[in-house]
Amino acid sequence: MADKKIIAVVGSTGSQGGGLARAILSDPNGGFAVRAITRDPNKDKAKALASKGAEVVDANLDDVESLKKAFAGAYGVYAVTNFWEHFSGEKEKAQAKNIADAAKAAGVKHVIWSTLEDTRNLMKPDDKRMPMLQEKYRVPHFDAKAEANAYFSGLPVTYLVTSFYWDNLYMFGLAPKKDDKGVYSWTFPMGDAKLAGIAAEDIGKCAYGIFKAGSQYQGKTVGITGENLTVKEMGDKLTKGLGIGPVQYNAVDANTYRGFGFQGADEMGNMFQVYRDFEKHVAGARSADIARQLNPQLQTFDQWLAKNKSRIPL
Ligand SMILES: NC(=O)c1ccc[n+]([C@@H]2O[C@H](COP(=O)([O-])OP(=O)(O)OC[C@H]3O[C@@H](n4cnc5c(N)ncnc54)[C@H](OP(=O)(O)O)[C@@H]3O)[C@@H](O)[C@H]2O)c1
């Protein structure tokens, strides 16, 4: 361990950080070690990482001093914030600033900041196609991350632009639903546009590829996708891969979706509308080729589905 480069992994018990931690731990001769950061070292996911050789460290993104201690002596930091725990763009930015400040104090050699684009740059401020949320954001969890990019300047940083997790089908309740006649359907405001998607586990594997590449991606923005598919194409693949009746796609208007009333419906409505209205921009900012260079095991939707079909509630 002493001669290995330590990567302090924020979000180690979650999707992105967990994928990175597992990628490093499954490559014992790769030259890197995992310092898994969590608020609760006793939770099962933290214990599972410890059992595979990770050092588990208690720190909180709201407490910069705890992060400074957690990053001390580390070579690299994987930085991710979890918007969906609090739904606040301001809080997400404050947590990102704490990570950046602590990484500066610790003098780390490489930070990967998991970010997204500033969707406000895609529309004029008076564009009425979607509401402003939290007073100043179009898609708060995108725009706040993009604003937070500035905190990382001055660090040897790679800005990692991620894509929609296919795992949302089981983690976020987005799988097709069966009605009482046994017909499967799902509803998105995506029209015929392609959604840039990725297996959540592959994000961490790509991040590991970035750390392994040393300085190559420092100061750069790297956008990754697994595959860009329309909702119809995804539904057809689910029909085939899960062996269920045809999945019907209800393509609704974004306003209708925003009005569905679940927590975050307005946020998700705006996000899907960005994916739909700015399809070319979103696709242009993300590359499956680069993701595959970083992570040769990058999965397609079909490959991800074959591995995860038992997790999808039917
Ligand atoms: N879902 C998608 O399709 C998608 C796509 C692109 C980007 N994203 C972004 O991904 C982010 C979430 O990442 P994820 O999916 O990897 O998260 P996740 O699986 O929900 O797990 C959240 C992780 O963040 C850690 N965490 C949260 N608050 C913390 C705090 N105050 N201090 C320390 N650790 C904290 C948790 O650690 P402990 O609980 O163990 O402390 C946990 O490891 C979101 O901001 C979202 O916008 C999501």
PDBQT file of the ligand as one rigid body, heavy atoms in Angstrom, charges set to zero:
ROOT
HETATM    1  N1  LIG A 401     -28.665   9.256 -11.934  1.00  0.00    +0.000 N 
HETATM    2  C1  LIG A 401     -28.144   9.680 -13.079  1.00  0.00    +0.000 C 
HETATM    3  O1  LIG A 401     -28.561   9.306 -14.168  1.00  0.00    +0.000 OA
HETATM    4  C2  LIG A 401     -26.994  10.642 -13.049  1.00  0.00    +0.000 A 
HETATM    5  C3  LIG A 401     -26.357  10.939 -14.257  1.00  0.00    +0.000 A 
HETATM    6  C4  LIG A 401     -25.300  11.854 -14.256  1.00  0.00    +0.000 A 
HETATM    7  C5  LIG A 401     -24.932  12.460 -13.052  1.00  0.00    +0.000 A 
HETATM    8  N2  LIG A 401     -25.591  12.139 -11.898  1.00  0.00    +0.000 N 
HETATM    9  C6  LIG A 401     -25.191  12.812 -10.658  1.00  0.00    +0.000 C 
HETATM   10  O2  LIG A 401     -24.626  11.878  -9.788  1.00  0.00    +0.000 OA
HETATM   11  C7  LIG A 401     -24.645  12.451  -8.491  1.00  0.00    +0.000 C 
HETATM   12  C8  LIG A 401     -24.797  11.347  -7.462  1.00  0.00    +0.000 C 
HETATM   13  O3  LIG A 401     -23.760  10.409  -7.628  1.00  0.00    +0.000 OA
HETATM   14  P1  LIG A 401     -24.060   8.851  -7.399  1.00  0.00    +0.000 P 
HETATM   15  O4  LIG A 401     -25.205   8.457  -8.271  1.00  0.00    +0.000 OA
HETATM   16  O5  LIG A 401     -22.781   8.145  -7.488  1.00  0.00    +0.000 OA
HETATM   17  O6  LIG A 401     -24.591   8.894  -5.887  1.00  0.00    +0.000 OA
HETATM   18  P2  LIG A 401     -25.337   7.775  -5.036  1.00  0.00    +0.000 P 
HETATM   19  O7  LIG A 401     -25.173   6.433  -5.623  1.00  0.00    +0.000 OA
HETATM   20  O8  LIG A 401     -26.736   8.268  -4.765  1.00  0.00    +0.000 OA
HETATM   21  O9  LIG A 401     -24.546   7.849  -3.665  1.00  0.00    +0.000 OA
HETATM   22  C9  LIG A 401     -24.318   9.079  -3.027  1.00  0.00    +0.000 C 
HETATM   23  C10 LIG A 401     -22.904   9.075  -2.494  1.00  0.00    +0.000 C 
HETATM   24  O10 LIG A 401     -22.567  10.391  -2.055  1.00  0.00    +0.000 OA
HETATM   25  C11 LIG A 401     -22.090  10.319  -0.733  1.00  0.00    +0.000 C 
HETATM   26  N3  LIG A 401     -22.480  11.532  -0.032  1.00  0.00    +0.000 N 
HETATM   27  C12 LIG A 401     -23.647  12.215  -0.167  1.00  0.00    +0.000 A 
HETATM   28  N4  LIG A 401     -23.667  13.265   0.668  1.00  0.00    +0.000 NA
HETATM   29  C13 LIG A 401     -22.486  13.251   1.344  1.00  0.00    +0.000 A 
HETATM   30  C14 LIG A 401     -21.930  14.082   2.344  1.00  0.00    +0.000 A 
HETATM   31  N5  LIG A 401     -22.594  15.144   2.844  1.00  0.00    +0.000 N 
HETATM   32  N6  LIG A 401     -20.700  13.785   2.809  1.00  0.00    +0.000 NA
HETATM   33  C15 LIG A 401     -20.030  12.704   2.331  1.00  0.00    +0.000 A 
HETATM   34  N7  LIG A 401     -20.507  11.877   1.380  1.00  0.00    +0.000 NA
HETATM   35  C16 LIG A 401     -21.728  12.148   0.892  1.00  0.00    +0.000 A 
HETATM   36  C17 LIG A 401     -22.735   9.101  -0.131  1.00  0.00    +0.000 C 
HETATM   37  O11 LIG A 401     -21.896   8.638   0.920  1.00  0.00    +0.000 OA
HETATM   38  P3  LIG A 401     -22.435   8.121   2.362  1.00  0.00    +0.000 P 
HETATM   39  O12 LIG A 401     -23.943   8.118   2.327  1.00  0.00    +0.000 OA
HETATM   40  O13 LIG A 401     -21.844   6.755   2.518  1.00  0.00    +0.000 OA
HETATM   41  O14 LIG A 401     -21.874   9.110   3.315  1.00  0.00    +0.000 OA
HETATM   42  C18 LIG A 401     -22.743   8.138  -1.313  1.00  0.00    +0.000 C 
HETATM   43  O15 LIG A 401     -21.526   7.461  -1.417  1.00  0.00    +0.000 OA
HETATM   44  C19 LIG A 401     -25.802  13.430  -8.464  1.00  0.00    +0.000 C 
HETATM   45  O16 LIG A 401     -25.367  14.718  -8.111  1.00  0.00    +0.000 OA
HETATM   46  C20 LIG A 401     -26.357  13.391  -9.886  1.00  0.00    +0.000 C 
HETATM   47  O17 LIG A 401     -26.705  14.662 -10.387  1.00  0.00    +0.000 OA
HETATM   48  C21 LIG A 401     -26.595  11.231 -11.862  1.00  0.00    +0.000 A 
ENDROOT
TORSDOF 0
